[in-house]
């Protein structure tokens, strides 16, 4: 057999390469869609948790220490720092206190504004407690 007979023809080589590239692209797109889809529930659970904690802080003038304090079952995929001290925390503490387990928001663009509202509430509570102490 000659070398020419053993080598694949050029069209077969190009087709094989195109199939391989298409497979890699399909895998990349599929994995990205999978990550996006799996972040939906944790992010929207986080949004609900931020709202619940905001209401709790308004009502009780303190940070909740557990899901039981909130009166809700633990939200799947949500990480909460239950040790926040409203008198000693800073903006960074509040902005990172409630987050999805994925660590970032891919599909919920309003999280930052919700957390900022919570930070403003904390500042209002501090101001009102300072006024009460000065009276």
N, C-alpha and C positions, 0 to 999 in steps of 0.2 A: 504494500500500500504506500502511496506517495504522501508526502507531507500535506499537499493540497487537499487530499481526500480526508485526512484526519482533522484538519482545522475546520471549525464551524464556519459556515458562510457568514458574510458580513451582515445580512439582514437578520439572521438569528441572533447574532451578538447584540445588535442594536435593540431588537425586541426584548431580549433578556434584560438588558440594562434599563430600558424604559419601564419594564415590569417591576424591577427591583426599586427604582427611584419612586415609582408610584406607590409601592408598598410602604416605603419609608414615610412618604408624605401622608398617606392614609393613617399610618400609625401615629404620627405626630399630631395630626388634627384630631384624631379620636382620643388620644390621651389628654389633650388640652380641653376638649369638650367634656371629658369625664371629670377632670379637676373642677371645671366651672360648675357642672351639674352637682357635684358632691359638696360644693361650697354653698349652695342655695339655702338648704335647711339651717345649717349653723349660723349663717349671716342673718336670716330673718328671725331665728330664735334669739339672736343677740340683740336685734332691734327691739323685740318685745321686752327683753330683759332690761335694756337701757330705759325704756319707758316705765317699766315696773319699778325700777330703782329710783327713777326721778320722782315718781308719785310717792314712794315710800319716804324719800328724803324730805319732800315737801310736807308730808303729813307728820313725820316723827322727828324731824330735825336731827337725824343721825343716819349713819350708813348702816345698812342691814348686815348682819353677821352670818347669815346663811339663807338657803332657799326657804327654810321654815319661817324666817322673819318676813320674807316677801309674801308668804302664803301661797306659793306656787310650787309645783314639782320642779325638780331640776331640769333645766332646758338642755336638750341634747346638743352637744357641740359647742357649748358656751363656757368660757373660762371667766370667772369673776374673782377679783381680789376682795375677799371679805374683810380684810384687816385695815381698810382705809380709815384714817382718823381725820374727820372733817376739819378739825382745828389746826392740824399740822400738815395736811396734804398740799401739794401744789397742782398746777394745771396738768402737768405730765402724768401725775398719779391718777387723776380722774380720766384723762384721755386714754390711758392704757388699762384701766381697772376692769373693763368689760370688753371682751373681744371674742371672736369666733375661734375655735380650736385651730383653724387653718392659719391663724396669725395675721391675716389681712383680709380686707374687704375687696372682693372682686365684683360683686353684683349689687351691693347696697351702698349707694353713693351718699346717703343722708346720715350715716353713722357719725361722721365728724361733727356735723351741726347738732345732732342730738347730744353727743358727749359735751360739746361746748355749752349747750343749754344747761346741762347738769353742772358744769363748772361754774357758770354764772349763778345758779341756784346756791351752790356752796358758798360763793362769795357773798351773796345776799344774807345767808344765814349767819356768816361770820360778822358782817356789818351790824345786823340786828342784835346779835349777842354782845358785841362790843358796846353798842348803845345802851343796852340793858345794864351792863356792868358799870357804865359811867354815870348812870342815873342814881 
